[in-house]
Amino acid sequence: MARGINTSGVAIRDNGSGGYVQFTDTPLAGDIVIGCVFTVTRTDAVQLLVARVLEAEPYPQNYVLGVYAGELYFGMSADSYAKITCPISANTIYSALATFSADTKVWSLFVDGKLVATRTGTSNPDAAASGQETRIGTNNGGLYPVYGDINLAYIGSKCPSSPAARSLSANHWQIFEDEEDYLFIPAAGGGGALALDAASGSFALTGVAATLAKHGLLSASAGSYAISGQASTLAAHRKLNAASGSYILTGASAGLTKHLLVNAAPGSVTISAIDATLVYTPYSPTPVLNAEAGTIGLSGLAASLSAHRVINAGNGSVSLSGASAELLYTALERSLNAGAGSVTVTGAAADL
């Protein structure tokens, strides 16, 4: 939900002493997300929780999350129309999230899981120029120290959706969770082999963001797996085996993330979408992306295959097609081997 947000974070206790952490020339432009869990002992003084400032003085220059006159406020000093506020009280823990969308120029403020204020501004924050810093807290002995605690604060260059922002403002610790939620299926008899097996049947996931995350054997046998949605994703960490069956992912942004064996055998693995992606980054000495007598195909406006070990077509084929098709292979003394098969990349901007 909030995953994928690159952040820099810190927790400090201020109590008006001027404690702070700074990030010099932080290259934040465009989308912005600021998270902060804080408590203030007074609300009458100007206090900067997270802000961009000049090195010489802690005056806000661009985006600001702060406290003043009994309110939590978020906005940009050069764009007063974007400034939004929410009333707060002293000695109360608040969990806040502030977002800015570069596309819509909408500034939003979420507190404790609720959207409390939003407004459309007229300009975008610029990347930090020389002499500017992004700070959590403020300069020691300088202006606008925080009277209270900053328990958690982070800055990211992404604007999450409104539902994700509401959830994140209620529980910021989600950003530290594993990106994948795992489906655990115990092995028969307590053995070491795990299997999610369609046999001669089928598994189907549909939705706006359909996702399958797996850590054992994912086998279609003579059956099939189908995942369809606006952003459908298959993530597996062991063996992905189509056997004589098939795997199909369709959606506006379909992705397959795999860490060990992807094997089409005489079956097929197919990803089709406007933005189709197969990411293969194994952690095993001998992992293989193997079409055997089957096929592994990606098609879409921007088809991409990324691998770090062996890509072997066997007697089958590995093909990518799209307006911007790309095969990225980064391996040290490893092989890209078509065998008696073929590896083909086609598109307006094909890259191997």
N, C-alpha and C positions, 0 to 999 in steps of 0.2 A: 504493500500500500504506500508506505513512505520509503520503501526500499529503493536503493539506487541513488539516493541523495548523498553527494560527496560533502562531507562536513569537516569543520575544525571545531572542537568543543573543549569546554573547560568548566570547572566549578570553583567559585571563589567566595570567600566571606569578606565583606567590605566594611559594613558598619561605619561608613563615613570616613574611613581612613585613606581612601583613594587607591585601593588595590585594583589591579587591572592586568589584562593580558592583551597584547597587541599583535597584529599580523601586518607587517610592513608591505605596502604596495600590493595589497590583496587584489587579485584580478577578478573582481566580481562585477560583472556587467550583465544586463539582460535580466533573466529570471532570478529571483532571490527568495530564499526562505530563511527565516530567523526563528529559532526556538529558544525559549527561556522559561525556566522555573525559578521563581524568585519570591522573596518576602521583603517588604520594606517596613521600617518602623515609623516612617513619617511620609506624608504625601504632599507636603507644602513646598518642599524644595525641588529644584530641577535635578533629576538624577538620570544619567545615561546608562542604560543596561547594555545595549549593543549599538554602536554607531561608527560611522567613518568620520575621522577628525584629521586636522592638521597636526604635524609632528610637534610644532612649537606650542600649540594651545589646544585644549580639548573642546574646541567649538565644533558642533556638528556641521558637516559639509554636504552630506548626501542623504543616505538612508539612516533613519534613527528609530530605535525602540527605547523609549524612556518613560519617566514618570514626572508629572507636573500638575499642580493644582488639583489634586485628588483624582487624576486620570492617568491611565496608561495610554500612551500615544505612539503612533507609527506613521512615518511619512518621510518626505524629503524637504529639507529646508529651502531648496530652490523652487519648490513646487507646493505652495501652501494649499492648493486645491486638493492635493493628494493626502493631506494630513487627516488621520482618523483617530478617534479616541474612544475610551471605555472607562467608566468610573470604577475606581478600586478603593479599598480600605487598607489601613495600616494593620500590620501584624497578621496578615492573612496570606496563605500560600496560593500563588497563582501560577497556572500553567498556560503560557501564551505561545501562540504561533503567528508570525507575521509573514505574509507572502506578497510578492509583486510579480505580475505577468508582463513580460516585455511585449507580447503580442497585443494584449487588450489594454495595457497600461492601468490595470485594475489593482489597487492596493487593498488588501483584506487583513483583518485582525480577528483571530480566533482565540477564545479564552475558555479553558476547561471544557473543551469539546463542543463549543458553540461558536457560530459566526456572530460576532458582536458589532462589527462595523466594516463597511466597504465603500470605496469611492474610486471613480475613474480619474486619473491624473492627466497631465498634459505633456509629460516628458519622461525619459528613461534615465535611470541611474547610469553613470559613466564608469568605466573601469578606473580603478584608483591610479591617479597620476603620482609622479614623484613628489614626496613630501606629504602624502596622505597615508593614513593607516586605518585599518579596521580594528576597533577595540571592543573588548568585553570588559565592562567597568570603565574607569577613567584614570587619567594620569595621577600618580601619587602626588598629593599636595595641590593638584589642579582643581579646576572647576567641575561641578556636577558629579561628585562621588555618590555612590549608592549607599543609602542608610539601611542596611539590612543584608540579606544573603542572596547571592546568585548561586543556586544549587546546581543548575545545569544551563549551559548556553551553547549554541552551535549556529553556524552560518553555512548555508549551502547555495549552490548555483542552479537551483531547480525550483519550479513552482508546482507543487503538487495540486491535484484536483481538489475541489471543495470537500468531497466526502473524505478523501485521504487526509486533508488538512485538519478537518474536525476530529478525526480519529487520532491523529498525531498530537494535536493540542491537548487531548485527554490523557495520552500516554506517550511521552517522548521516547521512552526507552525502547520502543519498537525499532528505532533506527539501529540498535545494536543486536537485533535478533538475526538469526540465520535467514538468508534470502529465501530458502526453500522450506516448505512445510512438508513433512514426510508422511507417507502412508506406510505403516508397518504391518506386514503380513507374516505371522510366525510360520516357520518351516514345519512341515509334517514330521512328527516324531522328534521335534526339537533339534533337527539337524542344522547344518550351516548354509543350506541353499534356500534362498527366498525366491518366491515366484509370484508375479502378477500375471495370470495366464488366461487368455481369452479362449483357449482350446479351439473348438469349432464354433464358438459363440462370438460375442463382440462386446467391446467397451466403447461408450460414446460419452463425450463431454461437450456441452454446448453452453455458450454464454458470452457476455461482453468481454470477459477476460478469463477464458477457460485454461486451467493449468493442471498438469499432472506431474508430480514430483515423486521419484522412485529411487530406492537404494538397493535393489536386488535384481533378480532376473525379470525382465519385462518381455513376455513372449506372446506373440499373436498366434503361434501354431498355425492351424488351418483357419483361424478366425481373423478378426481385424480389430484395430484400434482406430477410432476417429475422434479428433478434437477439432471443434470448429467454434469460431468466435472472432470478435473484433481484434483481440490480442491473445491468440492461443499459443500456449507454450508447453513443451514436453521437456522435463528435466529428469535425467536418469544418471545413476552413478555406478551401475554395474553393466549387465549385458542387455542390450536392446536387440531382440532377435525376431525378425518378421517370419522366419521359417518359410512355409508356403503361403502364409497369410500376408497382411499388409498393415502399414501404419500410414495414416493420412492426417495431416494438419492443414487446416484452411482458415484464413482470416486476413484482416487488413494488415496484421503484423504477426505472422506465424513464426515461431522459433523453436528449435530443438537444441537443447544443451545436453551434452553427453561427456562423460569422463572416462569411459572404458571402451567396450566393444559395441560398435554399431554394425549389425550384420543383416543384410537383406536376404542372404541365402538364395533360394529360387523365388523369393517373394519380392516385396518392394517397400521402400520408405520414401514418401512423397511429401513435400512441403510446397504449398502454393499460396501466394499472397502478393499484395502490392510491395511488401517489404519482407522477403523470405530470408531467414537466416539459419544456418546450421553451424553451431559453435562446438568444436571438438577439442577439448584440452585434457588429455588423459594424464593420470598419475601412476601408470603401471609401466614396467619395463618393456612390455610387448603389446601395447594396445593397437587395435586395427580398426580402420574404417573400411569395410569390405563389402563390395557388392556381390562377390561370388558370381553366380549365374543370374543374379537378379539385377536390380537397378536402384540407384539412389539419385533422385532428381530434385532440383530446386528450380522453381520458375516464378518470376514476378518482376515488378518494376525495378527492384534493387535486390538481386539475388546474391547471396554471399556465403562462402564456405571458408571456415577458418579451422586449420588443423595444426597440431604440434608434433604428431608422430607419423605413422604410416597411413597413406591413402592408397588402397589397392583395389583395382577394379576386377581382378581375377579374369573370368570369362564374361563378366558383366560390363557395366558402364557406370560412370559417375558424370552427370551432366548438370550444367547450370545455364539458364537462359534468362535474359531480362534486359531492360534498357541500360542497366549498369550492373553487369555480372562480374563478380570478383572471386577468385580463389586465392586465399592467403595461406601460405605454408611456411612455417618457421620451425625448422628442426635442425639439430646439429648431427651431421653424419647419419641422417635417416633418409627414407626413400619415398618418392612419389612414383608409383609403379602401376602402369595400366595393365601389365601382363599381356594376355591375349585379348584384353578388352580395350576400353578407351576412356580417356578423361577429356571432356569437352567443355569449353567455356565459350558461350556466344552472347553477344549483346552489343549495344551501341558503344559501350565503354567497357570492353572485356579486359580483364587483368588477371594474369597468372604470376 
